[in-house]
Amino acid sequence: MLDIAALCLVVTALLTYLNHRLIRLPMAIGVMVIALGLSLLIVLLDAWGVSHALRRYEESFLRAIDFSDVLMQGMLSFLLFAGALHIDLQALKRWRRQVAALALVGTLLSTLLIGTAMWLVLPWLGMALPFLYCMLFGALISPTDPIAVIGILQSAKAPKDLELVIAGESLFNDGVGVVVFSLLLGILASGTLPTLADAGLLLLREAGGGIAFGLLLGWGTVWLLHSIDEYKIEVLLTLAAVMGGYALASHLHISGPLAMVVAGLMVGNGGRARAMSDTTRRYVDMFWELIDEILNAVLFVLIGMEVLLIAFSRPLLLAGAVAIAVTLLARTLSVGLPVQWGQRFFGLPRGAAQVLTWGGLRGGISVALALSLPAGDARNTVLALTYCVVVFSILVQGLSIGRVVRASSPPDPRAA
């Protein structure tokens, strides 16, 4: 395990260096581009009979990592807590109805639209997929990823309110998507369809329990921080809250992702304002910013390398292109059009619908959930479709969202 962790960090450090010196893309996107390019080069060399050993070594390395377990049981808790830590809760409260509607209703509607559309379209491509697997694909691909887009929105001087809504939606719909995916995966494992009441209770226990536990965890952490003034101990307390809280949430069978988001919001607002000195606040911010940047870089390197484990074919690539179109259409129908037509409810700046639609990036969580499916042909198909959507999302949408922001929204003077 130590060798694997060391190799991950060494590769990530070298790729971030190359990106900074040569490509100068946003760090997460840049390292993924390089990792993906190197992996495709290895595939090409292997096809020419040049580097069989190198490809076998990289594949064995990736299988030893268990991407799904590393992200869902390791990185995710840190990434969500760090992302929530710097969200202005008072500002977010003004948009709570909009964020809740987008994260809950939007994610559920997107899951239904994508799952149904793929179930209807795939047979025309000669790749019929069971309806439940199509819905699982809809559930895992619907949550958006705030990792790459937030920094780009800031550099593009997007309206602050729009930036806040996108960040809030992304943080919460990760938790909602994981809960819906877990519910569908349970149906797949048991082979029985729960009643509407049972499904509602499960959703309430997972999501409601996660939010309640996050409130308790956040309150307890803030109380501990308030009772001491020693930055080294306080940084350690936040780290313990994340690791211990996420592990306990898993044992309690409640949503760990939602718990981390809520706890991060509480510590980042009440904790930073009332329970930390200026010195502690500076060190806590620097610590979690570094954790966020390092883990994001590692995550995107792994996404770029994972292409070696996916058996692509022409029909799968065609189906992947269809999945990209379906995902964008579902995002438009579940988020873009409601925001554009429901201006009285959402009250977002002009151009928000376009930015929310194009800025709905997919990332590592989708890949990890796809990898957690039971082994078989259906899993391989879902994984290939997921990878196509994620790569398109990060490389095409992620690199062009800045232009969409500038074209759709007037510059925000507060972002200057």
C-alpha positions as CSV (number, residue, x, y, z in Angstrom):
1,M,0.0,0.0,0.0
2,L,2.9,2.4,0.8
3,D,4.5,1.7,-2.6
4,I,1.2,2.4,-4.4
5,A,0.6,5.7,-2.4
6,A,4.2,6.8,-3.1
7,L,3.9,6.0,-6.8
8,C,0.6,7.9,-7.0
9,L,2.1,11.0,-5.4
10,V,5.3,10.9,-7.5
11,V,3.4,10.5,-10.8
12,T,1.0,13.3,-9.8
13,A,3.8,15.6,-8.8
14,L,5.6,15.1,-12.0
15,L,2.5,15.6,-14.1
16,T,1.6,18.8,-12.2
17,Y,5.1,20.1,-12.9
18,L,4.8,19.3,-16.6
19,N,1.5,21.0,-16.8
20,H,2.8,24.1,-15.0
21,R,5.9,24.3,-17.2
22,L,4.5,23.3,-20.6
23,I,0.7,23.3,-20.9
24,R,-0.5,25.7,-18.2
25,L,-4.1,24.4,-18.1
26,P,-6.0,24.5,-14.8
27,M,-4.2,22.0,-12.7
28,A,-6.8,19.3,-12.4
29,I,-7.6,19.4,-16.1
30,G,-4.0,19.6,-17.1
31,V,-2.8,16.5,-15.2
32,M,-5.7,14.6,-16.6
33,V,-4.9,15.6,-20.2
34,I,-1.3,14.4,-19.7
35,A,-2.2,11.2,-17.9
36,L,-4.8,10.4,-20.6
37,G,-2.4,11.2,-23.4
38,L,0.3,9.0,-21.9
39,S,-2.2,6.1,-21.3
40,L,-3.4,6.3,-24.9
41,L,0.3,6.4,-26.1
42,I,0.9,3.2,-24.1
43,V,-2.1,1.6,-25.8
44,L,-0.9,2.6,-29.2
45,L,2.7,1.3,-28.5
46,D,1.2,-1.9,-27.2
47,A,-0.8,-2.3,-30.4
48,W,2.5,-1.9,-32.3
49,G,4.1,-4.6,-30.1
50,V,6.5,-2.1,-28.5
51,S,5.5,-1.8,-24.8
52,H,3.6,-4.9,-23.6
53,A,5.4,-4.9,-20.3
54,L,4.7,-1.2,-19.6
55,R,0.9,-1.6,-20.3
56,R,0.8,-4.7,-18.0
57,Y,2.5,-2.8,-15.3
58,E,0.2,0.2,-15.4
59,E,-2.9,-2.1,-15.5
60,S,-1.7,-4.1,-12.5
61,F,-1.0,-0.8,-10.7
62,L,-4.5,0.5,-11.4
63,R,-6.2,-2.7,-10.3
64,A,-4.2,-2.7,-7.1
65,I,-5.5,0.8,-6.3
66,D,-9.2,0.0,-6.5
67,F,-10.3,3.4,-7.7
68,S,-13.8,3.1,-6.5
69,D,-12.8,2.3,-2.9
70,V,-10.1,4.9,-2.8
71,L,-12.4,7.7,-3.9
72,M,-15.6,6.7,-2.1
73,Q,-14.0,5.6,1.2
74,G,-11.0,7.9,1.1
75,M,-10.8,11.0,-1.0
76,L,-14.5,11.9,-1.1
77,S,-14.9,12.9,2.5
78,F,-11.9,15.3,2.3
79,L,-12.9,16.8,-1.0
80,L,-16.5,17.5,0.0
81,F,-15.5,18.9,3.4
82,A,-12.8,21.1,1.9
83,G,-15.2,22.3,-0.8
84,A,-17.9,23.2,1.7
85,L,-15.5,24.9,4.1
86,H,-15.2,28.0,2.0
87,I,-18.9,28.4,1.1
88,D,-20.5,31.5,2.6
89,L,-23.5,30.0,4.5
90,Q,-25.2,33.3,4.9
91,A,-25.1,33.9,1.2
92,L,-26.1,30.3,0.5
93,K,-29.2,30.7,2.7
94,R,-30.5,33.3,0.3
95,W,-30.4,30.7,-2.4
96,R,-31.4,27.6,-0.3
97,R,-34.6,27.0,-2.2
98,Q,-32.9,27.2,-5.6
99,V,-30.0,25.0,-4.5
100,A,-32.4,22.4,-3.0
101,A,-34.5,22.3,-6.1
102,L,-31.5,21.9,-8.4
103,A,-29.8,19.3,-6.2
104,L,-32.8,17.2,-5.3
105,V,-35.5,17.6,-8.0
106,G,-32.9,18.3,-10.7
107,T,-30.8,15.2,-9.9
108,L,-33.9,12.9,-9.6
109,L,-35.4,14.2,-12.9
110,S,-32.0,13.9,-14.7
111,T,-31.6,10.3,-13.5
112,L,-35.1,9.4,-14.8
113,L,-34.5,11.2,-18.2
114,I,-31.1,9.7,-18.8
115,G,-32.0,6.2,-17.7
116,T,-35.1,6.1,-19.8
117,A,-33.5,7.7,-22.9
118,M,-30.5,5.3,-22.8
119,W,-32.9,2.3,-22.4
120,L,-34.8,3.4,-25.5
121,V,-31.8,4.4,-27.7
122,L,-29.2,1.7,-27.0
123,P,-31.2,-1.2,-28.7
124,W,-31.0,0.9,-31.9
125,L,-27.2,0.7,-31.6
126,G,-27.3,-3.1,-31.0
127,M,-26.3,-2.7,-27.3
128,A,-29.4,-3.4,-25.3
129,L,-28.9,-2.7,-21.6
130,P,-31.3,-3.8,-18.8
131,F,-33.5,-1.0,-17.6
132,L,-32.1,-1.1,-14.1
133,Y,-28.6,-0.6,-15.4
134,C,-29.7,2.3,-17.5
135,M,-31.2,3.9,-14.4
136,L,-28.0,3.2,-12.5
137,F,-26.1,5.0,-15.2
138,G,-28.6,7.9,-15.0
139,A,-28.0,8.0,-11.2
140,L,-24.2,8.0,-11.3
141,I,-23.8,10.4,-14.2
142,S,-26.4,13.0,-12.9
143,P,-24.3,14.5,-10.0
144,T,-22.1,17.3,-11.1
145,D,-18.5,17.9,-10.0
146,P,-17.4,21.3,-8.6
147,I,-13.7,20.5,-8.6
148,A,-12.7,22.0,-12.0
149,V,-15.5,24.5,-12.7
150,I,-15.3,26.7,-9.6
151,G,-11.8,28.0,-10.3
152,I,-12.7,28.7,-13.9
153,L,-15.8,30.6,-13.0
154,Q,-13.8,32.7,-10.6
155,S,-11.2,33.5,-13.3
156,A,-14.0,34.3,-15.7
157,K,-15.4,36.8,-13.2
158,A,-18.8,35.0,-13.2
159,P,-21.5,36.6,-11.0
160,K,-20.9,35.7,-7.4
161,D,-24.5,34.5,-6.9
162,L,-24.3,32.2,-9.9
163,E,-20.9,30.8,-8.7
164,L,-22.4,30.2,-5.3
165,V,-25.5,28.4,-6.7
166,I,-23.3,26.1,-8.9
167,A,-21.0,25.3,-6.0
168,G,-23.9,24.6,-3.6
169,E,-25.8,22.5,-6.2
170,S,-22.6,20.4,-6.9
171,L,-21.9,19.8,-3.3
172,F,-25.4,18.6,-2.4
173,N,-26.2,16.7,-5.6
174,D,-23.2,14.5,-5.1
175,G,-24.8,13.3,-1.9
176,V,-28.2,12.9,-3.5
177,G,-26.8,11.0,-6.5
178,V,-24.9,8.6,-4.2
179,V,-28.1,7.9,-2.2
180,V,-30.2,7.3,-5.3
181,F,-27.5,5.1,-6.8
182,S,-27.3,3.1,-3.5
183,L,-31.1,2.6,-3.6
184,L,-31.0,1.3,-7.2
185,L,-28.0,-0.9,-6.4
186,G,-29.8,-2.4,-3.5
187,I,-32.7,-3.3,-5.9
188,L,-30.3,-4.9,-8.2
189,A,-28.7,-7.0,-5.4
190,S,-32.0,-8.1,-3.9
191,G,-33.9,-8.6,-7.1
192,T,-37.1,-7.1,-5.5
193,L,-38.7,-3.8,-6.1
194,P,-39.4,-1.9,-2.9
195,T,-42.7,-0.1,-2.4
196,L,-42.8,3.6,-2.7
197,A,-43.0,3.9,1.1
198,D,-40.0,1.7,1.6
199,A,-38.0,3.7,-1.0
200,G,-39.0,7.0,0.6
201,L,-38.0,5.7,4.1
202,L,-34.7,4.6,2.8
203,L,-34.1,7.9,1.1
204,L,-35.1,9.8,4.3
205,R,-32.8,7.6,6.4
206,E,-29.8,8.0,4.1
207,A,-30.2,11.7,3.2
208,G,-32.0,13.0,6.3
209,G,-29.8,10.9,8.6
210,G,-26.7,12.2,6.8
211,I,-27.8,15.9,7.1
212,A,-28.7,15.4,10.8
213,F,-25.4,13.6,11.6
214,G,-23.5,16.4,9.7
215,L,-25.2,19.0,11.9
216,L,-24.3,17.1,15.1
217,L,-20.7,16.5,13.9
218,G,-20.3,20.1,12.8
219,W,-21.7,21.4,16.1
220,G,-19.4,19.2,18.1
221,T,-16.4,20.2,16.1
222,V,-17.1,23.9,16.5
223,W,-17.6,23.4,20.2
224,L,-14.2,21.7,20.5
225,L,-12.6,24.4,18.4
226,H,-14.1,27.1,20.5
227,S,-12.8,25.6,23.8
228,I,-9.1,25.8,22.8
229,D,-6.7,28.2,21.0
230,E,-3.9,26.1,19.6
231,Y,-3.8,25.9,15.8
232,K,-2.0,22.6,15.6
233,I,-4.7,20.9,17.7
234,E,-7.5,22.6,15.9
235,V,-6.3,21.5,12.5
236,L,-6.0,18.0,13.9
237,L,-9.6,18.2,15.2
238,T,-11.0,19.1,11.8
239,L,-9.1,16.2,10.2
240,A,-10.4,13.8,12.9
241,A,-14.0,15.1,12.3
242,V,-13.7,14.3,8.6
243,M,-12.1,10.9,8.9
244,G,-14.0,9.7,12.0
245,G,-17.3,11.2,11.0
246,Y,-17.3,9.7,7.5
247,A,-16.3,6.3,8.9
248,L,-19.1,6.4,11.5
249,A,-21.6,7.5,8.9
250,S,-20.8,4.5,6.8
251,H,-21.3,2.2,9.8
252,L,-24.7,3.9,10.6
253,H,-25.7,3.5,6.9
254,I,-26.4,7.1,6.4
255,S,-25.1,9.5,3.7
256,G,-21.5,10.3,4.5
257,P,-21.2,12.7,1.6
258,L,-24.1,14.8,2.8
259,A,-22.7,14.7,6.4
260,M,-19.4,16.0,5.2
261,V,-21.0,18.9,3.3
262,V,-23.1,20.0,6.2
263,A,-20.2,19.6,8.7
264,G,-17.9,21.6,6.3
265,L,-20.5,24.4,6.1
266,M,-20.8,24.6,9.9
267,V,-17.1,24.6,10.6
268,G,-16.3,26.9,7.7
269,N,-18.8,29.5,8.9
270,G,-19.6,29.3,12.6
271,G,-16.3,27.7,13.4
272,R,-14.2,30.1,11.4
273,A,-16.1,33.2,12.6
274,R,-16.5,32.4,16.3
275,A,-14.2,29.5,17.3
276,M,-10.9,30.3,15.6
277,S,-8.2,32.9,16.1
278,D,-6.7,34.6,13.0
279,T,-3.7,32.3,13.3
280,T,-5.8,29.2,13.5
281,R,-8.1,30.3,10.6
282,R,-5.1,30.9,8.4
283,Y,-3.6,27.5,9.1
284,V,-6.9,25.6,8.8
285,D,-7.5,27.3,5.5
286,M,-4.1,26.6,4.2
287,F,-4.2,22.9,5.3
288,W,-7.6,22.2,3.7
289,E,-6.7,24.1,0.5
290,L,-3.5,21.9,0.2
291,I,-5.5,18.7,0.9
292,D,-8.1,19.8,-1.7
293,E,-5.5,20.6,-4.4
294,I,-3.4,17.5,-3.8
295,L,-6.3,15.0,-3.8
296,N,-7.9,16.7,-6.8
297,A,-4.7,16.3,-8.8
298,V,-4.3,12.7,-7.7
299,L,-7.9,12.0,-8.6
300,F,-7.7,13.5,-12.1
301,V,-4.4,11.6,-12.8
302,L,-6.2,8.4,-11.9
303,I,-9.1,9.3,-14.1
304,G,-6.7,9.8,-17.0
305,M,-5.0,6.5,-16.4
306,E,-8.2,4.4,-16.0
307,V,-8.7,4.4,-19.8
308,L,-6.4,1.4,-19.9
309,L,-8.9,-0.8,-18.0
310,I,-11.8,0.0,-20.3
311,A,-12.4,-2.3,-23.4
312,F,-13.6,0.2,-26.0
313,S,-15.0,-0.8,-29.3
314,R,-16.6,1.2,-32.2
315,P,-20.2,0.4,-31.0
316,L,-19.2,1.5,-27.5
317,L,-17.7,4.7,-28.7
318,L,-20.8,5.5,-30.7
319,A,-22.9,4.7,-27.6
320,G,-20.6,7.0,-25.6
321,A,-21.2,9.8,-28.1
322,V,-25.0,9.2,-27.7
323,A,-24.6,9.2,-23.9
324,I,-22.9,12.6,-24.0
325,A,-25.7,14.0,-26.1
326,V,-28.4,12.5,-23.8
327,T,-26.6,13.7,-20.7
328,L,-26.4,17.3,-22.0
329,L,-30.1,17.2,-23.1
330,A,-31.1,15.9,-19.7
331,R,-29.1,18.7,-18.0
332,T,-30.9,21.2,-20.2
333,L,-34.4,19.8,-19.4
334,S,-33.8,19.3,-15.7
335,V,-31.8,22.5,-14.9
336,G,-31.4,24.8,-17.9
337,L,-35.0,25.2,-19.0
338,P,-36.5,25.4,-15.4
339,V,-34.0,28.1,-14.5
340,Q,-34.7,30.0,-17.8
341,W,-38.5,29.7,-17.6
342,G,-38.8,30.0,-13.8
343,Q,-37.0,33.3,-13.4
344,R,-39.5,34.4,-10.7
345,F,-38.5,31.4,-8.5
346,F,-34.8,31.1,-9.3
347,G,-34.0,34.9,-9.7
348,L,-30.6,34.2,-11.1
349,P,-28.6,36.6,-13.3
350,R,-29.1,36.7,-17.1
351,G,-27.4,33.8,-18.8
352,A,-27.5,31.6,-15.7
353,A,-29.4,28.8,-17.6
354,Q,-26.6,28.4,-20.2
355,V,-23.8,28.5,-17.6
356,L,-25.6,26.0,-15.3
357,T,-26.2,23.6,-18.2
358,W,-22.7,23.7,-19.7
359,G,-21.0,24.0,-16.3
360,G,-22.5,20.7,-15.1
361,L,-19.2,18.8,-15.2
362,R,-19.0,15.1,-14.3
363,G,-16.0,13.7,-12.6
364,G,-14.4,11.0,-10.4
365,I,-17.5,10.2,-8.4
366,S,-19.3,9.0,-11.6
367,V,-16.3,6.7,-12.5
368,A,-16.1,5.4,-9.0
369,L,-19.8,4.5,-8.8
370,A,-19.6,2.7,-12.2
371,L,-16.6,0.7,-11.0
372,S,-18.6,-0.4,-7.9
373,L,-21.2,-2.2,-10.1
374,P,-21.1,-6.1,-10.1
375,A,-18.7,-7.5,-12.7
376,G,-20.2,-8.4,-16.0
377,D,-21.0,-7.2,-19.5
378,A,-23.5,-4.7,-18.3
379,R,-21.0,-3.1,-15.9
380,N,-18.4,-2.9,-18.7
381,T,-20.9,-1.1,-20.9
382,V,-21.9,1.4,-18.1
383,L,-18.3,2.0,-17.3
384,A,-17.4,2.8,-20.9
385,L,-20.4,5.2,-21.3
386,T,-19.5,6.9,-18.0
387,Y,-15.9,7.4,-19.0
388,C,-16.9,8.9,-22.3
389,V,-19.2,11.4,-20.6
390,V,-16.6,12.3,-17.9
391,V,-13.7,12.8,-20.3
392,F,-15.9,15.0,-22.6
393,S,-17.2,16.9,-19.6
394,I,-13.8,17.7,-18.2
395,L,-11.9,18.4,-21.4
396,V,-14.5,20.0,-23.6
397,Q,-17.0,21.6,-21.1
398,G,-14.3,22.4,-18.5
399,L,-12.0,24.2,-20.9
400,S,-14.8,26.1,-22.6
401,I,-17.0,27.1,-19.6
402,G,-15.1,30.3,-19.2
403,R,-16.1,31.5,-22.7
404,V,-19.7,30.5,-22.0
405,V,-19.7,32.6,-18.8
406,R,-18.2,35.6,-20.6
407,A,-20.7,35.3,-23.5
408,S,-23.8,34.6,-21.3
409,S,-23.3,36.8,-18.2
410,P,-22.1,40.4,-17.7
411,P,-19.0,40.6,-15.5
412,D,-19.7,40.8,-11.8
413,P,-18.0,43.9,-10.2
414,R,-17.7,42.0,-6.9
415,A,-15.5,39.4,-8.7
416,A,-13.0,42.1,-9.7
